Amino acid sequence: MSSRRKTALVLGSGGARGWAHIGVIRALKRIGFEPDIVTGTSIGALIGAMVAADIFDAFDREVATMSPVKLAKFFTEIHFPQAGILSGKPILEWLKQPHLLGNRTFADLKKPFAAVATDLYRERAVVLSSGNVAEAVRASISIPGVFDPVVRGDAVLVDGGLVDPVPIKAARALGAERIIAVDINTLLPEEKAPIDGEAPALPSMVTTLLQTMRMIENTGCRVMLERDAPDLLLRPAAGHLHTLEFNAGKSLISAGEAAVVAAQKTLESWL
């Protein structure tokens, strides 16, 4: 058994920008790097769960062949809005398919894993590391106002990105000695802002909700990275894309791969 330090892969929140996480993981696998521990928030929890369950390749194939029609079904459903515009049930059913997470519990996973959600009323992070994995992921991705929150015990859970967009603390709690964190929200200097140079238009309700949450995530991310810096921070060029811009999958995956290539010497020195 290797004596190298236990390394955690920490995958941040960011909606569709999370497809960059797929590129990061693909590139890490190519150089023979496997994390010992995985944590994630929101889309990072979804993809991180696939890594921890050792089914990333099956998930990767699923995403690569996903049609626009199938993807749209996650965001167009007959649902009388209550706490959210969408119920989130189609996503949960998809996650629970036998070739994906199925009915796995955290105890069934191949690697230690935690998903982070937000306790809406107590205004704090909730680290989910027991019970059904797909249901924990569903809680972690509950964008306020877009998806119905998830009730778990005495807590009402929404998207973890509100309070812990890059869950480094959760990784350390699982025993991580070295941290690779992936931030997919920060707009890099060379990237064009989503509306830069365009005449501003009155946003839709959903756009307003998503952009507000993004500002909260970015603020939280900056503060947390200053307090608890990872050993390696990967920032794919994904920040210029909108939270629901899932049609940009190929470019986002390429951006994730490029971020790993840029850090390859450091990573190889850790092997």
The 8 nearest C-alpha neighbors of each residue, nearest first, counted from 0:
[[1, 2, 3, 4, 5, 35, 270, 33],
 [2, 0, 3, 4, 270, 5, 269, 35],
 [1, 3, 4, 0, 5, 270, 269, 6],
 [4, 2, 1, 5, 269, 270, 6, 0],
 [3, 5, 176, 6, 2, 177, 175, 269],
 [6, 4, 176, 175, 35, 177, 3, 7],
 [5, 7, 177, 35, 34, 175, 178, 176],
 [8, 6, 36, 178, 37, 34, 175, 35],
 [7, 9, 37, 179, 34, 180, 36, 178],
 [10, 8, 180, 38, 39, 37, 179, 7],
 [11, 9, 43, 39, 181, 180, 38, 165],
 [10, 12, 165, 43, 164, 182, 40, 181],
 [11, 13, 41, 40, 164, 43, 42, 160],
 [12, 14, 16, 17, 184, 183, 242, 15],
 [15, 13, 242, 16, 42, 17, 243, 12],
 [16, 14, 245, 17, 242, 243, 244, 18],
 [15, 17, 18, 13, 14, 237, 19, 183],
 [16, 18, 19, 15, 20, 42, 14, 13],
 [17, 19, 20, 21, 16, 251, 252, 248],
 [18, 20, 255, 252, 251, 17, 22, 21],
 [21, 19, 23, 18, 17, 22, 255, 24],
 [22, 20, 24, 19, 18, 23, 252, 25],
 [21, 23, 252, 255, 256, 25, 19, 20],
 [24, 22, 255, 20, 256, 26, 21, 25],
 [23, 25, 27, 21, 26, 22, 28, 20],
 [26, 24, 22, 28, 27, 23, 21, 29],
 [27, 25, 29, 256, 23, 28, 24, 22],
 [26, 28, 24, 32, 29, 30, 25, 23],
 [29, 27, 31, 25, 26, 32, 30, 24],
 [30, 28, 26, 31, 27, 25, 32, 24],
 [31, 29, 27, 28, 32, 26, 267, 263],
 [30, 32, 28, 29, 27, 33, 270, 267],
 [31, 33, 27, 28, 30, 34, 270, 29],
 [32, 34, 31, 35, 28, 27, 6, 24],
 [35, 33, 7, 6, 36, 8, 32, 37],
 [34, 36, 6, 5, 7, 110, 33, 37],
 [37, 35, 7, 111, 34, 110, 112, 8],
 [38, 36, 112, 8, 7, 9, 47, 111],
 [39, 37, 113, 9, 112, 114, 170, 47],
 [40, 38, 44, 43, 10, 114, 9, 47],
 [39, 41, 44, 43, 115, 12, 11, 159],
 [40, 42, 140, 139, 12, 44, 43, 158],
 [43, 41, 45, 44, 12, 14, 17, 40],
 [42, 44, 39, 10, 40, 11, 41, 46],
 [45, 43, 39, 40, 47, 41, 114, 42],
 [44, 46, 42, 48, 43, 47, 136, 41],
 [47, 45, 49, 43, 48, 44, 42, 50],
 [48, 46, 44, 50, 49, 45, 43, 39],
 [47, 49, 51, 46, 50, 45, 44, 52],
 [50, 48, 55, 52, 54, 46, 47, 51],
 [49, 51, 53, 55, 47, 48, 52, 54],
 [50, 52, 110, 48, 53, 49, 109, 108],
 [51, 53, 108, 49, 109, 50, 54, 48],
 [54, 52, 50, 51, 55, 49, 109, 108],
 [55, 53, 49, 57, 52, 56, 50, 58],
 [54, 56, 49, 58, 50, 57, 53, 59],
 [55, 57, 59, 58, 54, 60, 53, 49],
 [58, 56, 60, 54, 59, 55, 61, 98],
 [57, 59, 61, 55, 56, 60, 62, 54],
 [60, 58, 56, 62, 61, 57, 55, 63],
 [61, 59, 63, 57, 58, 62, 56, 64],
 [62, 60, 58, 59, 64, 63, 65, 57],
 [61, 63, 65, 59, 64, 60, 58, 66],
 [62, 64, 60, 61, 65, 59, 58, 66],
 [65, 63, 61, 62, 66, 60, 59, 67],
 [66, 64, 62, 63, 61, 69, 67, 70],
 [65, 67, 69, 68, 64, 70, 71, 62],
 [66, 68, 70, 69, 71, 65, 246, 72],
 [69, 67, 71, 66, 70, 72, 65, 73],
 [70, 68, 66, 72, 71, 67, 65, 73],
 [69, 71, 67, 72, 68, 73, 66, 65],
 [70, 72, 68, 73, 74, 69, 67, 75],
 [73, 71, 75, 69, 74, 70, 68, 76],
 [74, 72, 71, 89, 70, 90, 75, 76],
 [73, 75, 72, 71, 76, 85, 70, 87],
 [76, 74, 72, 73, 71, 77, 85, 78],
 [77, 75, 78, 74, 72, 85, 73, 86],
 [76, 78, 79, 75, 85, 86, 80, 84],
 [79, 77, 76, 80, 85, 86, 84, 81],
 [78, 80, 81, 77, 84, 85, 86, 83],
 [81, 79, 84, 83, 78, 82, 85, 86],
 [80, 82, 83, 79, 84, 147, 78, 85],
 [81, 83, 147, 144, 80, 148, 84, 146],
 [84, 82, 147, 144, 146, 145, 85, 81],
 [83, 85, 80, 145, 146, 144, 86, 81],
 [86, 84, 146, 83, 87, 145, 78, 147],
 [87, 85, 147, 88, 146, 78, 83, 84],
 [86, 88, 90, 85, 89, 146, 91, 147],
 [87, 89, 91, 86, 90, 92, 85, 73],
 [90, 88, 92, 91, 73, 87, 93, 72],
 [91, 89, 93, 88, 92, 87, 73, 94],
 [90, 92, 88, 94, 93, 89, 95, 137],
 [93, 91, 95, 89, 90, 94, 88, 96],
 [94, 92, 90, 91, 95, 96, 89, 99],
 [95, 93, 91, 92, 96, 100, 133, 99],
 [94, 96, 101, 92, 100, 93, 102, 91],
 [95, 97, 101, 99, 93, 94, 98, 100],
 [98, 96, 101, 99, 95, 100, 102, 94],
 [99, 97, 96, 100, 101, 57, 54, 58],
 [98, 100, 96, 97, 101, 94, 95, 58],
 [101, 99, 95, 94, 103, 102, 133, 96],
 [102, 100, 95, 97, 96, 103, 99, 94],
 [103, 101, 95, 100, 131, 104, 133, 132],
 [104, 102, 101, 107, 100, 132, 131, 105],
 [103, 105, 131, 130, 132, 106, 107, 102],
 [104, 106, 129, 107, 108, 132, 130, 128],
 [105, 107, 104, 108, 129, 103, 130, 109],
 [108, 106, 104, 105, 103, 109, 52, 110],
 [109, 107, 52, 105, 110, 106, 51, 111],
 [108, 110, 52, 51, 53, 107, 111, 106],
 [109, 111, 51, 108, 36, 112, 35, 52],
 [112, 110, 36, 37, 51, 173, 108, 109],
 [113, 111, 37, 38, 36, 110, 51, 128],
 [112, 114, 128, 38, 127, 126, 115, 39],
 [115, 113, 127, 44, 39, 40, 38, 126],
 [114, 116, 126, 40, 159, 125, 139, 127],
 [159, 115, 117, 139, 125, 158, 157, 124],
 [118, 116, 159, 124, 157, 156, 125, 123],
 [119, 117, 156, 123, 121, 122, 155, 120],
 [118, 120, 122, 155, 117, 156, 121, 157],
 [119, 121, 122, 118, 155, 154, 123, 156],
 [120, 122, 118, 123, 119, 154, 117, 124],
 [123, 121, 119, 120, 118, 117, 124, 162],
 [124, 122, 118, 121, 117, 162, 125, 119],
 [123, 125, 117, 116, 162, 118, 126, 163],
 [124, 126, 116, 117, 115, 127, 118, 123],
 [127, 125, 115, 114, 113, 128, 124, 116],
 [126, 128, 114, 113, 115, 129, 125, 135],
 [129, 127, 113, 105, 126, 112, 114, 130],
 [130, 128, 105, 127, 131, 104, 106, 132],
 [129, 131, 104, 105, 132, 128, 135, 106],
 [130, 132, 104, 134, 133, 103, 135, 102],
 [131, 133, 135, 104, 134, 105, 103, 136],
 [134, 132, 136, 135, 131, 94, 137, 100],
 [135, 133, 137, 136, 132, 131, 138, 91],
 [134, 136, 132, 138, 137, 133, 127, 139],
 [137, 135, 139, 133, 138, 134, 45, 44],
 [136, 138, 134, 135, 140, 139, 133, 91],
 [139, 137, 135, 136, 149, 141, 140, 156],
 [138, 140, 116, 41, 158, 136, 159, 137],
 [141, 139, 41, 158, 137, 138, 142, 42],
 [142, 140, 158, 157, 146, 138, 139, 148],
 [141, 143, 158, 145, 146, 140, 157, 144],
 [144, 142, 145, 141, 157, 146, 158, 83],
 [143, 145, 83, 146, 84, 142, 82, 208],
 [144, 146, 83, 84, 142, 143, 85, 147],
 [147, 145, 83, 85, 141, 86, 142, 87],
 [146, 148, 83, 86, 82, 85, 141, 149],
 [149, 147, 157, 156, 141, 146, 155, 150],
 [150, 148, 156, 138, 155, 151, 147, 157],
 [149, 151, 155, 154, 156, 152, 148, 153],
 [152, 150, 154, 153, 149, 155, 156, 138],
 [151, 153, 154, 150, 155, 149, 156, 118],
 [152, 154, 151, 155, 150, 118, 156, 120],
 [155, 153, 151, 152, 150, 118, 156, 119],
 [156, 154, 150, 118, 119, 149, 148, 151],
 [157, 155, 118, 149, 117, 148, 119, 138],
 [156, 158, 141, 117, 148, 116, 138, 143],
 [159, 157, 141, 139, 140, 142, 116, 160],
 [116, 160, 158, 117, 115, 161, 139, 40],
 [159, 161, 164, 163, 158, 162, 12, 216],
 [162, 160, 159, 216, 163, 215, 158, 164],
 [161, 163, 160, 124, 159, 164, 123, 117],
 [164, 162, 160, 166, 165, 159, 161, 124],
 [163, 165, 160, 12, 11, 216, 220, 40],
 [164, 166, 11, 163, 167, 10, 220, 9],
 [167, 165, 169, 168, 163, 164, 39, 9],
 [166, 168, 170, 169, 165, 9, 171, 178],
 [169, 167, 171, 170, 166, 172, 227, 165],
 [170, 168, 172, 167, 171, 166, 173, 38],
 [171, 169, 167, 173, 172, 168, 175, 38],
 [170, 172, 175, 174, 168, 173, 169, 167],
 [171, 173, 169, 170, 174, 168, 175, 167],
 [174, 172, 170, 171, 175, 169, 111, 36],
 [175, 173, 171, 172, 176, 170, 5, 36],
 [174, 176, 171, 5, 6, 7, 177, 170],
 [177, 175, 5, 4, 6, 174, 178, 171],
 [176, 178, 6, 175, 230, 5, 7, 4],
 [179, 177, 229, 7, 230, 6, 180, 8],
 [178, 180, 231, 8, 232, 9, 7, 229],
 [181, 179, 9, 232, 8, 178, 233, 229],
 [180, 182, 233, 10, 11, 234, 232, 9],
 [181, 183, 234, 11, 184, 233, 180, 185],
 [184, 182, 237, 234, 185, 16, 235, 238],
 [185, 183, 238, 182, 13, 186, 217, 237],
 [184, 186, 238, 183, 187, 217, 182, 234],
 [187, 185, 238, 239, 184, 190, 188, 237],
 [186, 188, 190, 189, 185, 236, 238, 234],
 [189, 187, 190, 186, 191, 185, 192, 236],
 [190, 188, 187, 191, 186, 236, 192, 239],
 [191, 189, 187, 188, 239, 186, 192, 236],
 [190, 192, 239, 193, 195, 189, 186, 188],
 [191, 193, 195, 239, 194, 190, 186, 238],
 [194, 192, 239, 195, 191, 240, 241, 238],
 [195, 193, 197, 192, 196, 199, 198, 191],
 [196, 194, 192, 197, 193, 191, 198, 199],
 [197, 195, 194, 198, 192, 199, 193, 191],
 [198, 196, 194, 195, 199, 193, 200, 192],
 [197, 199, 200, 196, 194, 195, 201, 193],
 [200, 198, 197, 201, 194, 202, 196, 195],
 [201, 199, 202, 198, 197, 203, 194, 206],
 [200, 202, 203, 199, 207, 204, 206, 198],
 [203, 201, 206, 200, 207, 204, 205, 199],
 [202, 204, 206, 205, 207, 201, 208, 200],
 [203, 205, 207, 206, 208, 202, 209, 144],
 [206, 204, 208, 207, 203, 209, 145, 144],
 [207, 205, 209, 203, 208, 204, 202, 210],
 [206, 208, 204, 210, 205, 209, 211, 202],
 [209, 207, 205, 211, 206, 210, 212, 204],
 [210, 208, 206, 212, 211, 207, 213, 205],
 [209, 211, 213, 207, 212, 208, 206, 214],
 [212, 210, 208, 214, 213, 209, 207, 215],
 [211, 213, 215, 209, 210, 214, 216, 208],
 [212, 214, 210, 216, 215, 211, 217, 209],
 [213, 215, 217, 211, 212, 216, 218, 210],
 [214, 216, 212, 218, 213, 217, 219, 161],
 [217, 215, 213, 219, 214, 218, 160, 161],
 [216, 218, 220, 214, 219, 215, 213, 221],
 [219, 217, 215, 221, 220, 216, 214, 222],
 [220, 218, 216, 222, 217, 221, 223, 215],
 [219, 221, 217, 223, 218, 222, 164, 216],
 [222, 220, 218, 224, 219, 223, 217, 225],
 [223, 221, 219, 225, 220, 224, 226, 218],
 [224, 222, 226, 220, 225, 221, 227, 219],
 [223, 225, 228, 227, 221, 226, 222, 220],
 [224, 226, 222, 223, 227, 228, 221, 220],
 [227, 225, 223, 224, 228, 222, 221, 229],
 [228, 226, 224, 225, 223, 229, 167, 168],
 [227, 229, 224, 225, 226, 230, 223, 232],
 [230, 228, 178, 231, 232, 179, 180, 227],
 [231, 229, 178, 177, 179, 228, 232, 180],
 [230, 232, 179, 229, 180, 178, 233, 228],
 [233, 231, 180, 179, 181, 229, 234, 230],
 [234, 232, 181, 258, 180, 235, 182, 231],
 [233, 235, 182, 181, 183, 236, 258, 232],
 [236, 234, 255, 254, 258, 237, 183, 233],
 [235, 237, 254, 238, 234, 187, 190, 186],
 [238, 236, 235, 239, 183, 16, 240, 251],
 [237, 239, 186, 184, 185, 240, 236, 183],
 [240, 238, 192, 193, 237, 191, 186, 190],
 [241, 239, 238, 237, 193, 244, 242, 16],
 [240, 242, 244, 243, 239, 193, 15, 16],
 [241, 243, 14, 15, 244, 13, 16, 240],
 [244, 242, 15, 245, 241, 14, 16, 240],
 [245, 243, 241, 246, 15, 242, 247, 240],
 [244, 246, 15, 247, 243, 248, 16, 18],
 [245, 247, 248, 244, 67, 249, 15, 243],
 [248, 246, 245, 250, 249, 244, 251, 15],
 [247, 249, 251, 246, 250, 18, 245, 252],
 [250, 248, 252, 251, 247, 253, 246, 18],
 [251, 249, 253, 252, 248, 247, 254, 19],
 [252, 250, 19, 254, 248, 253, 249, 18],
 [251, 253, 22, 19, 255, 249, 254, 250],
 [254, 252, 250, 256, 251, 255, 22, 257],
 [255, 253, 251, 257, 235, 252, 256, 236],
 [256, 254, 22, 19, 23, 235, 252, 258],
 [255, 257, 22, 23, 253, 26, 259, 254],
 [256, 258, 260, 254, 259, 255, 253, 261],
 [257, 259, 255, 261, 235, 256, 260, 233],
 [258, 260, 262, 261, 256, 257, 263, 23],
 [261, 259, 263, 257, 262, 258, 256, 26],
 [260, 262, 258, 259, 263, 257, 264, 256],
 [263, 261, 259, 260, 265, 264, 266, 258],
 [264, 262, 260, 266, 265, 261, 259, 267],
 [263, 265, 267, 266, 262, 268, 261, 260],
 [266, 264, 268, 263, 267, 262, 269, 231],
 [267, 265, 263, 269, 268, 264, 262, 270],
 [266, 268, 264, 269, 270, 265, 263, 30],
 [267, 269, 265, 266, 270, 264, 263, 262],
 [270, 268, 266, 267, 265, 3, 4, 32],
 [269, 267, 268, 266, 32, 3, 31, 1]]
